[in-house]
Amino acid sequence: MSSVLQWLDTHGVDRQRAVEQAADMLTEGYRRKYGKMIPPELHRLAALVSAKILYVNNLPGGARLVPVAGGFDILVDSSLNAFRTRTAIAHELAHTLFYSSQEPIPQRLSPPSKNEEHFCFDVARRILAPEWMIRSAGISNLRDTSEMFLVTSKTFKLSRQMASRVLLQDYRFLSGVAAVWMKHEQGWKMKPGNCYASPDLSRKERIRLHGVARAWLGRERSYHDTPTTGIVGSLGSDGRTAFVLIARGAAARAL
């Protein structure tokens, strides 16, 4: 019990290890029983941790974890798209770790907190794309940035933002930055809360790579990639939103 709560006070390398440990606890049974089923089938995974997924209409917040006799109900808004549905389920599964199963109905070990929310989002990515499954799929052996990104997002049914965080931050198969961009009168600006970078990058290097992204956006896909930078980008249908990932040390094409 105490070790679970200590996860929330960790930082840096210790935080990464805590997230890995939490995800391993949730996926261990799935790996043994359904390890060849890629991506994780979340209903089966939920059942292994005594949880049932139920779809309901007009659920505020998109998803909710409800302790019930013998386990949990995970309520999910039926209107969520496929990416958000999988993310929401994985996130709620991560929250089950912060309950005691000693009582007939699971009881919280501590009050809800922002730290727990952030922690569970990090764990959710490792539930949706476990490292052992990523390597089994051969993704870590790919050398082309766009191919690695496409295979990861399609194989594991991840949104662009989720796939970029998996590759840049969680497993660090790529080194670079990614962001959702919005077009304003003054030019392209990153959308707050939707900017990601590899932990090893200096502030100077992040600024440089964001400049590469602006150049790509400003020339509307005509930007010529350099041999030391991989670009994966897509413009929204309205021409005012875009997603761009810039990776160092690999050549890539724009999508």
C-alpha positions as CSV (number, residue, x, y, z in Angstrom):
1,M,0.0,0.0,0.0
2,S,2.7,2.5,1.0
3,S,4.8,1.8,-2.0
4,V,1.9,2.6,-4.3
5,L,1.3,6.0,-2.7
6,Q,5.1,6.7,-2.9
7,W,4.9,6.5,-6.6
8,L,3.2,9.9,-6.7
9,D,6.2,11.6,-4.9
10,T,8.8,10.4,-7.3
11,H,10.7,12.5,-9.9
12,G,13.1,12.0,-12.8
13,V,14.4,8.5,-13.2
14,D,12.5,7.3,-10.1
15,R,9.3,8.6,-11.6
16,Q,9.9,6.7,-14.8
17,R,10.6,3.5,-12.9
18,A,7.4,4.0,-10.9
19,V,5.3,4.3,-14.0
20,E,7.0,1.2,-15.5
21,Q,6.2,-0.7,-12.3
22,A,2.6,0.4,-12.2
23,A,2.1,-0.5,-15.9
24,D,3.8,-3.9,-15.4
25,M,1.4,-4.7,-12.5
26,L,-1.6,-4.0,-14.7
27,T,-0.4,-5.8,-17.8
28,E,1.4,-8.8,-16.3
29,G,-1.6,-11.1,-16.5
30,Y,-2.4,-10.0,-20.0
31,R,1.1,-10.6,-21.1
32,R,1.0,-14.2,-19.8
33,K,-2.5,-15.0,-21.2
34,Y,-2.9,-12.8,-24.3
35,G,0.7,-11.7,-25.1
36,K,0.3,-12.2,-28.8
37,M,-2.8,-10.1,-29.1
38,I,-1.6,-6.7,-30.4
39,P,-2.7,-4.1,-29.5
40,P,-4.0,-4.8,-26.0
41,E,-7.6,-5.8,-26.1
42,L,-8.9,-3.6,-23.2
43,H,-12.0,-5.6,-22.3
44,R,-9.8,-8.7,-21.6
45,L,-7.3,-6.6,-19.8
46,A,-10.0,-5.0,-17.6
47,A,-11.5,-8.4,-16.8
48,L,-8.1,-9.6,-15.5
49,V,-8.0,-6.8,-12.9
50,S,-11.7,-7.3,-12.0
51,A,-13.1,-4.4,-14.0
52,K,-15.9,-4.2,-16.4
53,I,-16.2,-1.6,-19.2
54,L,-19.7,-0.1,-19.7
55,Y,-20.7,2.5,-22.3
56,V,-23.1,5.2,-21.4
57,N,-24.5,8.4,-23.0
58,N,-23.6,11.9,-22.1
59,L,-21.1,11.1,-19.3
60,P,-19.4,14.3,-18.0
61,G,-15.6,14.0,-18.2
62,G,-15.7,11.2,-20.7
63,A,-15.0,8.3,-18.3
64,R,-15.3,7.4,-14.7
65,L,-14.1,4.6,-12.4
66,V,-16.8,3.2,-10.0
67,P,-15.9,0.8,-7.3
68,V,-18.5,-2.0,-7.0
69,A,-18.7,-5.3,-5.1
70,G,-15.7,-7.4,-6.2
71,G,-14.1,-4.9,-8.4
72,F,-14.8,-1.9,-10.7
73,D,-17.1,-0.6,-13.4
74,I,-15.4,1.7,-15.9
75,L,-18.0,4.0,-17.4
76,V,-17.2,5.5,-20.8
77,D,-19.0,8.1,-22.8
78,S,-20.3,6.3,-25.9
79,S,-19.7,9.4,-28.0
80,L,-15.9,9.4,-27.6
81,N,-13.9,8.6,-30.7
82,A,-11.9,5.4,-30.8
83,F,-8.6,7.0,-29.8
84,R,-10.1,8.8,-26.8
85,T,-12.1,5.7,-25.8
86,R,-9.0,3.6,-25.5
87,T,-7.1,6.3,-23.7
88,A,-9.9,6.9,-21.2
89,I,-10.2,3.2,-20.4
90,A,-6.4,2.8,-19.9
91,H,-6.4,5.9,-17.7
92,E,-9.2,4.5,-15.5
93,L,-7.5,1.2,-15.3
94,A,-4.4,2.9,-13.9
95,H,-6.6,4.5,-11.2
96,T,-7.5,1.0,-9.9
97,L,-4.0,0.8,-8.5
98,F,-4.8,3.4,-5.9
99,Y,-7.6,1.4,-4.3
100,S,-7.4,-1.3,-1.6
101,S,-9.0,-4.6,-2.5
102,Q,-9.2,-5.7,1.2
103,E,-12.9,-4.7,1.4
104,P,-15.8,-6.2,-0.5
105,I,-16.0,-2.9,-2.4
106,P,-12.5,-1.4,-3.2
107,Q,-11.6,1.6,-1.1
108,R,-9.4,4.6,-2.0
109,L,-6.0,4.6,-0.5
110,S,-5.8,8.4,-0.6
111,P,-7.9,11.3,-1.8
112,P,-7.9,12.1,-5.6
113,S,-5.1,14.5,-6.6
114,K,-3.6,16.1,-9.7
115,N,-0.4,14.1,-9.1
116,E,-2.4,10.9,-9.4
117,E,-4.1,12.2,-12.6
118,H,-0.8,13.0,-14.3
119,F,0.7,9.7,-13.1
120,C,-2.2,7.7,-14.5
121,F,-2.0,9.4,-17.9
122,D,1.7,8.3,-18.0
123,V,0.8,4.7,-17.0
124,A,-2.1,4.7,-19.6
125,R,0.4,5.1,-22.5
126,R,2.3,2.1,-21.3
127,I,-0.9,0.1,-21.0
128,L,-1.9,1.0,-24.6
129,A,1.6,0.3,-25.9
130,P,3.7,-1.8,-23.5
131,E,7.4,-1.8,-24.2
132,W,7.7,-5.5,-24.6
133,M,4.8,-5.4,-27.2
134,I,6.5,-2.5,-29.0
135,R,9.7,-4.4,-29.3
136,S,7.8,-7.6,-30.3
137,A,6.2,-5.6,-33.2
138,G,9.7,-4.7,-34.4
139,I,9.1,-0.9,-34.1
140,S,12.4,-0.2,-32.3
141,N,14.2,-1.6,-35.3
142,L,12.7,0.9,-37.8
143,R,15.1,3.7,-38.9
144,D,12.7,5.9,-40.8
145,T,11.0,8.5,-38.6
146,S,7.7,8.6,-40.5
147,E,7.5,4.8,-40.8
148,M,8.2,4.4,-37.1
149,F,5.5,6.9,-36.3
150,L,2.9,5.5,-38.7
151,V,3.5,1.9,-37.6
152,T,3.3,2.8,-33.9
153,S,0.1,4.8,-34.2
154,K,-1.7,2.3,-36.5
155,T,-0.5,-0.9,-34.7
156,F,-1.5,0.4,-31.3
157,K,-4.4,2.5,-32.3
158,L,-2.9,5.7,-30.8
159,S,-3.7,9.3,-31.6
160,R,-0.8,11.4,-33.1
161,Q,-0.2,13.1,-29.8
162,M,-0.1,9.8,-27.9
163,A,2.2,8.1,-30.5
164,S,4.6,11.0,-30.3
165,R,4.8,10.8,-26.5
166,V,5.4,7.1,-26.6
167,L,8.3,7.5,-29.1
168,L,9.8,10.7,-27.8
169,Q,9.3,10.5,-24.0
170,D,8.4,7.0,-22.8
171,Y,10.7,4.7,-24.8
172,R,12.9,7.4,-26.4
173,F,13.2,5.6,-29.8
174,L,13.2,9.2,-31.3
175,S,14.8,12.4,-30.0
176,G,12.9,15.5,-30.9
177,V,9.8,17.5,-30.4
178,A,6.1,17.3,-31.4
179,A,3.2,19.7,-31.1
180,V,-0.2,20.7,-32.2
181,W,0.0,24.1,-33.9
182,M,-2.7,26.7,-34.4
183,K,-2.6,29.4,-37.1
184,H,-3.0,33.0,-36.0
185,E,-2.7,36.4,-37.7
186,Q,0.9,36.6,-36.3
187,G,1.7,33.1,-37.6
188,W,1.8,29.5,-36.3
189,K,1.8,29.0,-32.5
190,M,1.9,25.8,-30.4
191,K,-1.3,24.8,-28.7
192,P,-0.8,24.9,-24.9
193,G,-0.8,21.5,-23.3
194,N,-0.1,19.8,-26.6
195,C,3.7,20.2,-26.9
196,Y,6.0,17.3,-26.2
197,A,9.8,16.9,-26.2
198,S,12.4,14.3,-25.5
199,P,13.9,14.6,-21.9
200,D,17.4,14.8,-23.3
201,L,16.9,18.0,-25.3
202,S,18.3,21.3,-24.1
203,R,16.1,24.4,-24.2
204,K,18.3,25.7,-27.0
205,E,17.8,22.5,-29.1
206,R,14.0,22.5,-28.5
207,I,13.8,26.1,-29.7
208,R,15.8,25.2,-32.8
209,L,13.5,22.2,-33.6
210,H,10.4,24.3,-33.0
211,G,11.9,26.7,-35.6
212,V,12.2,23.9,-38.1
213,A,8.5,23.1,-37.5
214,R,7.5,26.7,-38.1
215,A,9.6,26.7,-41.3
216,W,7.8,23.6,-42.5
217,L,4.4,25.1,-41.6
218,G,5.2,28.5,-43.2
219,R,6.1,26.9,-46.5
220,E,3.0,24.7,-46.5
221,R,4.8,21.4,-46.8
222,S,7.4,22.6,-49.3
223,Y,10.1,22.8,-46.6
224,H,13.0,20.7,-47.7
225,D,14.2,18.4,-44.9
226,T,17.8,18.3,-43.9
227,P,19.7,15.0,-43.5
228,T,19.8,15.4,-39.8
229,T,16.1,16.0,-39.1
230,G,13.1,13.8,-39.7
231,I,9.7,15.6,-40.2
232,V,6.3,14.0,-39.8
233,G,3.5,16.5,-40.3
234,S,-0.1,16.8,-41.3
235,L,-2.3,19.9,-41.8
236,G,-5.9,20.0,-40.7
237,S,-8.6,20.2,-43.4
238,D,-9.3,23.8,-42.4
239,G,-5.7,24.8,-43.0
240,R,-5.5,26.4,-39.5
241,T,-4.4,23.5,-37.4
242,A,-1.5,21.1,-37.8
243,F,0.5,18.4,-36.1
244,V,4.2,18.3,-36.6
245,L,6.9,16.0,-35.2
246,I,10.6,16.9,-35.7
247,A,13.1,14.2,-34.9
248,R,16.9,14.5,-35.0
249,G,19.2,12.2,-36.8
250,A,16.8,10.6,-39.3
251,A,15.5,11.5,-42.7
252,A,11.7,11.3,-43.1
253,R,8.9,12.4,-45.4
254,A,5.9,14.6,-44.5
255,L,2.5,12.8,-44.4
